[in-house]
Amino acid sequence: MVSLRVRLKVRDYDMWREAFGKDAAGRQASGATGYRIFRGQEDPNRVELDLDFPTSTEAEKFLEVMRRDVWPDPDKSPAKLGAPETSILDVVETHAY
């Protein structure tokens, strides 16, 4: 499994969350198996998001859709400030208590 990590600043978290809920890029149809959303405690307009995919190929294809079709479109990304930072990470170990 891999995770696509997205770090971004938003002007309004609730506006961003509403747009995220509309799923303009089709997360599940693109192979995503789940996600986690994080907000900064000191800066609630700093958002980090991990999207899980079975393979890096699926994560890379989804990231390309985001870069090409979603992030440049103010209707699909109304709250995003600047360019998101991204990385694709191999999940090497997980553990829950």
C-alpha positions as CSV (number, residue, x, y, z in Angstrom):
1,M,0.0,0.0,0.0
2,V,1.1,3.6,-0.6
3,S,-0.2,6.9,0.6
4,L,-0.4,10.1,-1.3
5,R,0.3,12.8,1.2
6,V,-1.0,16.3,0.4
7,R,-0.1,19.4,2.5
8,L,-1.9,22.6,1.8
9,K,-3.0,25.9,3.2
10,V,-6.7,26.9,2.9
11,R,-8.4,30.2,3.4
12,D,-11.4,28.5,5.1
13,Y,-11.4,24.9,6.3
14,D,-15.2,24.4,6.1
15,M,-15.2,25.7,2.5
16,W,-12.3,23.3,1.7
17,R,-14.1,20.4,3.4
18,E,-17.3,21.0,1.5
19,A,-15.3,21.0,-1.8
20,F,-13.4,17.8,-0.7
21,G,-16.7,16.1,-0.1
22,K,-17.8,16.7,-3.7
23,D,-14.9,14.6,-4.8
24,A,-14.2,16.3,-8.1
25,A,-11.3,13.8,-8.9
26,G,-13.2,10.6,-8.1
27,R,-11.1,9.2,-5.3
28,Q,-12.7,5.8,-5.0
29,A,-13.1,5.4,-8.8
30,S,-9.4,6.2,-9.1
31,G,-8.5,3.3,-6.7
32,A,-8.3,5.1,-3.4
33,T,-9.1,2.8,-0.5
34,G,-9.3,5.4,2.2
35,Y,-8.1,8.7,3.5
36,R,-7.2,10.6,6.7
37,I,-7.5,14.4,7.1
38,F,-5.3,16.3,9.6
39,R,-5.5,20.0,10.7
40,G,-2.8,22.0,12.4
41,Q,-3.5,22.7,16.1
42,E,-1.8,26.0,15.9
43,D,-3.0,26.8,12.4
44,P,-6.4,25.2,11.6
45,N,-6.1,26.4,8.0
46,R,-3.1,24.1,7.5
47,V,-4.4,20.8,6.2
48,E,-2.7,17.5,5.6
49,L,-4.3,14.6,3.8
50,D,-3.2,11.0,3.4
51,L,-5.0,9.1,0.6
52,D,-4.3,5.4,0.5
53,F,-3.9,3.4,-2.8
54,P,-3.0,-0.2,-3.5
55,T,-0.1,0.8,-5.9
56,S,2.1,3.8,-6.6
57,T,0.8,3.8,-10.2
58,E,-2.7,4.5,-9.0
59,A,-1.5,7.2,-6.6
60,E,0.5,8.9,-9.4
61,K,-2.4,8.8,-11.8
62,F,-4.7,10.3,-9.2
63,L,-2.2,13.0,-8.4
64,E,-2.0,13.9,-12.1
65,V,-5.8,14.4,-12.2
66,M,-5.6,16.6,-9.1
67,R,-2.8,18.7,-10.7
68,R,-4.4,19.0,-14.1
69,D,-8.2,19.1,-13.4
70,V,-8.9,20.0,-9.8
71,W,-6.3,22.3,-8.2
72,P,-6.2,24.9,-11.1
73,D,-10.0,25.2,-11.1
74,P,-11.3,27.7,-8.6
75,D,-14.8,26.1,-8.7
76,K,-13.3,22.7,-7.7
77,S,-10.7,24.1,-5.2
78,P,-12.3,27.3,-3.9
79,A,-10.4,27.5,-0.6
80,K,-6.9,26.3,-1.6
81,L,-4.1,28.9,-1.2
82,G,-1.0,28.4,-3.3
83,A,0.4,25.1,-4.6
84,P,-0.1,22.0,-2.4
85,E,3.0,20.0,-1.5
86,T,2.8,16.3,-2.3
87,S,4.6,13.0,-1.8
88,I,3.9,9.4,-2.4
89,L,5.0,7.2,0.5
90,D,5.3,3.5,0.9
91,V,3.5,2.3,3.9
92,V,6.0,0.0,5.6
93,E,4.4,-0.6,8.9
94,T,1.2,0.2,10.8
95,H,0.1,-0.6,14.3
96,A,-3.0,0.4,16.3
97,Y,-3.4,0.3,20.1
